[in-house]
């Protein structure tokens, strides 16, 4: 994998409206809410929501005192601001998951929902997440599962060339990857996480089921099926509860941001953060911290 993996950018996208609000996705949203409720700790200090998008899941993190919403797209974060408001509880950060702009050991919790499947270098992303988490922090990861029943059936009847049983990721569309559960477990372990629990989610993600079965019943059925997740993973979506392992320092009091270019700690001085190590400048515009190096460098050259 190259040093700079490609980024999936939802800038200017109406993803929240077209995919969630105007499509038949109430089932998927509801069963993800069930999974998060089961896995989230009852309380916490500071949560990092990776791939927060327009903030669809953010209200579900009510047990945490503060939430950092991170996404590469500014427009997605602006939609999140419109949904959540701009009070002190939320911090909006435009940044690259491969170069997180936070000091090590800062967060006691993190989530990555419907985001890893856009990662061309998933292990590198997981390593970055581990670095900014405290000792024994909670990490809830969702990933798209290549070993799902539909993929297995299509493979057996030769409607699909790739094997759902092989360990490598499959890129079924540009920057859209499905992963094998065994591979994900291996990456989590090598990145410094201990997998505690798995839930299989969205078992009935088919239009026919949604038409024939009432939503409440469909969600109840899925909530029961989720509990098989530790035994087998055959659904299109898998949620896992993980905790960090190994000794590491928690962030020093007052430390928060770091320069993604050189790693120096940054003073939080909106509307512009200036790195004392490399003099790189990061703007804060409309309540959104912008640490996207490619975008920052591009704007400085105009």
C-alpha positions in Angstrom: 0.0 0.0 0.0 1.3 3.5 -0.9 2.3 6.0 1.8 -0.8 8.1 1.0 -3.8 5.9 0.5 -6.7 7.3 -1.6 -9.4 9.1 0.3 -13.2 8.6 -0.2 -14.5 12.2 -0.1 -18.2 12.9 0.3 -17.7 16.6 -0.2 -20.9 18.1 -1.7 -22.8 14.8 -1.4 -26.4 14.6 -0.4 -25.7 11.1 1.1 -27.7 11.8 4.2 -30.8 12.8 2.3 -30.6 10.5 -0.7 -29.4 7.3 1.1 -31.0 7.7 4.6 -33.8 10.2 4.6 -35.4 9.5 1.2 -34.7 5.8 0.8 -36.1 2.8 2.5 -33.4 2.6 5.1 -35.4 2.8 8.3 -34.7 -0.9 9.0 -30.9 -0.5 8.7 -30.9 2.6 10.8 -33.0 1.0 13.5 -30.9 -2.2 13.8 -27.7 -0.2 13.9 -29.2 1.7 16.8 -29.9 -1.6 18.6 -26.3 -2.8 18.1 -24.8 0.5 19.4 -27.1 0.5 22.5 -25.8 -3.0 23.3 -22.1 -2.2 22.9 -21.7 1.4 24.1 -20.5 2.0 27.6 -23.1 3.7 29.8 -20.8 6.8 30.2 -17.6 8.3 29.1 -15.6 11.5 28.8 -14.5 12.1 25.2 -15.6 10.1 22.2 -14.1 10.2 18.7 -16.7 9.5 16.0 -14.7 8.5 12.9 -16.6 9.0 9.6 -19.3 11.0 11.4 -20.8 12.2 8.2 -24.0 14.3 8.9 -24.2 13.1 12.5 -26.8 10.4 12.0 -25.5 8.3 14.9 -24.1 11.1 17.1 -27.2 11.5 19.3 -26.8 7.9 20.3 -23.6 8.7 22.2 -25.5 10.5 24.9 -23.4 8.8 27.6 -20.3 10.7 26.6 -19.7 14.2 27.9 -18.1 15.4 24.6 -18.0 14.1 21.1 -15.5 14.8 18.3 -17.1 14.4 14.9 -14.4 13.6 12.3 -15.0 13.4 8.6 -13.0 14.3 5.5 -15.9 16.3 4.1 -16.7 19.8 5.3 -20.1 19.8 3.8 -21.0 16.6 5.8 -19.9 18.3 9.0 -21.9 21.4 8.1 -24.9 19.1 7.9 -24.0 17.6 11.2 -23.9 21.1 12.7 -27.3 21.9 11.4 -28.6 18.7 13.0 -26.9 18.9 16.3 -26.1 22.6 16.9 -22.7 24.1 17.7 -22.6 24.0 21.5 -19.5 23.0 23.5 -20.5 19.3 23.6 -19.5 18.8 19.9 -16.2 19.4 18.2 -16.2 19.3 14.4 -13.0 18.2 12.6 -12.3 17.8 8.9 -9.3 15.4 8.7 -7.8 12.4 7.1 -8.2 9.1 9.1 -4.7 8.1 8.1 -3.3 11.2 9.7 -5.3 11.9 12.8 -4.7 15.4 14.2 -4.9 14.4 17.9 -2.3 13.8 20.6 -1.8 10.2 21.7 -3.9 8.8 24.4 -6.6 11.5 24.2 -9.9 9.6 23.9 -11.6 7.0 26.1 -13.9 5.9 23.4 -14.2 5.8 19.6 -16.6 4.5 17.0 -16.2 3.8 13.3 -19.5 2.9 11.7 -19.9 2.5 7.9 -16.5 3.9 7.4 -13.9 1.2 7.3 -15.3 -0.1 4.0 -13.9 3.0 2.4 -10.4 2.4 3.7 -7.9 1.2 1.0 -5.4 0.6 3.9 -7.6 -0.5 6.7 -4.7 -1.7 9.0 -3.1 1.8 8.8 -6.4 3.4 9.8 -6.8 1.1 12.7 -3.3 1.8 13.9 -4.1 5.5 13.8 -7.2 5.0 15.9 -5.3 3.0 18.5 -2.7 5.7 18.9 -5.2 8.3 20.0 -7.0 6.1 22.4 -6.3 5.8 26.1 -5.5 2.6 28.0 -8.5 0.3 28.2 -10.5 2.6 25.9 -13.6 1.3 24.1 -13.6 1.0 20.3 -16.8 0.0 18.4 -16.0 -1.0 14.9 -18.5 -1.8 12.1 -17.4 -3.4 8.9 -18.9 -4.7 5.7 -18.7 -8.5 5.7 -17.7 -10.4 2.5 -18.7 -13.7 4.1 -22.4 -13.0 4.2 -25.1 -15.5 3.1 -26.0 -13.7 -0.1 -22.4 -13.6 -1.2 -21.9 -17.3 -0.3 -25.0 -18.2 -2.3 -24.0 -16.2 -5.3 -20.5 -17.8 -5.3 -21.9 -21.3 -5.0 -24.2 -20.8 -8.0 -21.3 -19.1 -9.9 -23.0 -15.7 -10.2 -19.9 -14.2 -8.4 -16.2 -14.6 -9.2 -14.6 -13.7 -5.9 -14.7 -16.1 -3.0 -16.5 -15.0 0.2 -14.2 -17.5 2.1 -10.8 -16.0 1.1 -9.1 -13.6 3.6 -8.3 -10.7 1.3 -10.6 -7.7 1.0 -12.8 -7.3 -2.1 -13.3 -3.9 -3.7 -16.8 -4.3 -5.2 -16.8 -0.6 -6.3 -14.3 2.2 -6.3 -13.1 2.6 -2.6 -15.8 0.3 -1.3 -14.4 -2.8 0.3 -15.9 -5.9 2.0 -13.7 -7.7 4.5 -13.4 -11.2 5.9 -14.2 -11.5 9.7 -11.0 -13.5 10.3 -8.9 -10.8 8.7 -10.6 -8.0 10.7 -9.9 -9.9 13.9 -6.2 -10.3 12.9 -5.9 -6.6 12.1 -7.5 -5.6 15.4 -5.2 -7.8 17.4 -2.0 -6.5 15.6 -3.2 -2.9 16.1 -3.5 -3.3 19.9 -7.1 -4.1 20.4 -8.8 -7.0 22.2 -12.1 -8.1 20.6 -14.7 -8.6 23.3 -18.0 -9.1 21.5 -19.4 -9.3 18.0 -23.0 -8.6 16.8 -24.2 -9.6 13.3 -26.4 -6.9 11.9 -28.8 -6.3 9.0 -29.7 -9.9 8.4 -32.8 -9.0 6.5 -31.5 -6.3 4.2 -33.6 -7.3 1.3 -36.4 -5.3 -0.4 -38.8 -8.3 -0.2 -38.5 -8.6 3.6 -39.0 -4.9 4.0 -42.2 -5.0 1.9 -43.7 -8.1 3.6 -42.7 -7.7 7.2 -43.6 -4.7 9.4 -40.6 -2.6 10.5 -41.0 -3.3 14.2 -41.1 -7.0 13.7 -38.2 -6.9 11.3 -36.1 -5.0 13.8 -37.1 -7.4 16.6 -36.1 -10.4 14.5 -32.7 -8.8 13.7 -32.2 -7.9 17.3 -32.4 -11.6 18.2 -30.2 -12.7 15.3 -27.5 -10.2 16.3 -26.8 -12.3 19.4 -25.3 -15.0 17.2 -22.4 -12.8 16.3 -19.9 -14.4 18.6 -20.7 -17.8 17.1 -20.7 -17.0 13.4 -20.6 -13.9 11.1 -22.9 -14.4 8.1 -24.7 -11.0 7.9 -23.7 -8.1 5.6 -22.7 -5.9 8.5 -20.8 -6.8 11.7 -20.3 -4.7 14.8 -17.5 -5.5 17.3 -16.8 -4.2 20.7 -13.0 -3.8 21.4 -10.8 -2.5 24.1 -7.3 -1.2 23.8 -4.5 -3.4 25.3 -1.0 -2.7 26.2 0.5 0.2 28.3 0.4 3.7 26.9 0.4 7.2 28.2 -2.8 9.2 28.5 -2.7 12.7 27.0 -1.4 15.4 29.2 -3.9 17.8 30.6 -4.8 20.5 28.2 -3.2 18.7 25.2 -5.6 18.0 22.3 -4.6 18.7 18.7 -1.3 17.8 17.0 0.0 18.7 13.6 -0.6 15.9 11.1 2.4 17.1 9.1 5.1 16.8 11.8 3.4 15.6 14.9 4.0 18.6 17.1 1.4 19.6 19.7 -0.8 22.5 18.6 -2.2 25.3 20.7 -6.0 25.6 20.2 -6.1 29.2 18.8 -9.0 29.7 16.4 -9.4 31.0 13.8 -6.0 29.7 12.9 -3.8 27.0 14.5 -0.1 27.4 13.6 2.4 24.6 14.2 5.5 25.7 16.0 7.4 22.7 14.6 6.8 23.1 10.8 4.8 26.4 10.6 1.9 24.6 8.9 -1.3 26.5 9.3 -4.8 25.0 10.0 -7.9 27.2 9.7 -11.0 27.0 11.8 -13.9 28.2 9.7 -17.6 28.1 10.7 -16.7 26.1 13.8 -15.0 23.4 11.8 -11.3 22.6 12.3 -9.7 21.8 9.0 -6.6 19.5 9.2 -6.9 18.1 5.7 -3.3 18.6 4.6 -3.9 18.3 0.9 -6.7 20.9 1.1 -4.8 23.2 3.4 -1.7 23.1 1.2 -3.8 23.6 -1.9 -5.5 26.7 -0.5 -2.2 28.2 0.6 -0.9 28.0 -2.9 -3.8 29.9 -4.5 
